Amino acid sequence: MKTEVVRAGRGNATVLLQAPASALRHGEIVAFPTETVYGLGANALIETAVQQIFALKGRPQDNPLIVHLADKEKLDQLVKNIPPEFYRLYEDFCPGPLTFVLEKTDLIPDQVSAGLNTVAVRFPDQKICQLLLRLADVPVVAPSANISGRPSATRASHVLDDFKDRIPFIIDDGATELGVESTVIDLTGSMPRILRPGVITADEIRAVSGIEVLSYKDGLEEGDLKRPASPGLKYRHYAPDARVIQVCSKDGKSLEAAVLSELDQLSDQKAGLFINEKSWDKLRLQTVIAEREIIKYLFAAENPDEAAAHELYAALRALDAAGVDVILAEAIPGAEAYMNRLDKACASENMEKEEVKKILFVCTGNTCRSPMAAALFNSYAEEKQQASKIKWKALSAGLHTMDGLAASQSAVSVLCESGIDISGHSSVQLTEELLAEADIVATMTRSQRDILRGFLPALESKIKTLSEWADERGRESAGDVPDPYAQPEAVYRETRNHLQALIESLWQQINSQPGD
């Protein structure tokens, strides 16, 4: 197969897009620009076409896709029980970079929704994209046009790098306007909630539409436990081959000083920089910069949040192509969409390089059992880690809590007796992203386990009670860890001892599994 690159700006777009639109309609794959990133498109109603998307990208089958439509005219064929908030948000933000998670009809194949009863839908704000969708006249699934796990494509050349002679058409309309994927908002719960950050923020939705919405950092509500996972949330993303390290001004140290400090530690590696133009103007005068082969990719210092987001994926690809070993990328606190993608780019490489796995302990409030378990596990792992092929790190979260609560004083006291300090613990509300990124999820009770399995059925195999993980045969009859909340300190001491015994057994199980 030879890939035809259709240059949208070189002639009558309606004429130029006839062949790609027909190809889409009949089940072929077409890459096209949106205002966010380039998409790899297929007819959402043809299962074989949808399957090609997964195969081409190497995308996991349980990662749902986003359906793209020109407008809402035929939306009721694809989704049902549309809440009133949708119409307000549609009027205020569409067409645009906002994706809606809604209940799907039977017309949507299960492959599109990863077997969930919901589907993600958006209405792109890009003229060539809109024209293509109207000409094709079918709903189009279109994940980012890149090999799964690689930086998303923001230029047609990026798509060509990944899919040359593997798809029939790539439509080239230059660099995308925004450079990061759309905001995803779930409208199936008791309150709208952002699942993936993008250019449109929770604050903007509140201000423009007057709709109260939870941000992606907020946790699960008891009435929203059936919310689906967001497209683009469940797997590590956006990672180049090179290692990515964040740099920023911190503790009185300037960004430039932070860059120089990192470069000093990386003296034997070919380094790339992704920073703003003003900082580069200061850095390039430094002797160490002049003496080393530093590959730079700069973004505008004015409106850095937008500029960095717009160029991030292009920078990661360009620096990778230049053969750098490590990329120092400027961190911009407060730039939600940019930092979300940069965090994932860093986490993917670093976790693979260091072979660190995560175990997430879950209880109700994240003030007693789960923080005790995480602290006990990390303390035990520190002793045993050297003899283990795999490094483990424990985290904890609460099923029904709020961020920022201190650990129970009795929990602090009984762990202090074991030489472990959790006085600085701050509770964390459980989120879908924490669940998706954990290698093992250990709940304190069977009821908590069942709630989470119902919430994310695709992750069922890695969600068990702590007792089940610790049991040699993983028996579901293994008991719960009772909640010591509001009990005498002696009960907390019993809980500590119970947890310690389970963790020692757990350690044996997770470090004796074949292939680990």
Beta strands, then each sheet from edge to edge (+ up, - down):
strand 1: 4-7
strand 2: 30-33
strand 3: 38-43
strand 4: 66-68
strand 5: 79-80
strand 6: 98-104
strand 7: 118-122
strand 8: 140-141
strand 9: 169-172
strand 10: 183-186
strand 11: 193-196
strand 12: 243-247
strand 13: 271-276
strand 14: 295-299
strand 15: 326-330
strand 16: 356-363
strand 17: 391-398
strand 18: 440-443
strand 19: 463-465
sheet 1: 1+ 9+ 2+ 3- 8+ 4- 7- 6+ 5-
sheet 2: 1+ 9+ 2+ 3- 8+ 4- 7- 6+ 10+ 11-
sheet 3: 12+ 15+ 13+ 14+
sheet 4: 17+ 16+ 18+ 19+
end
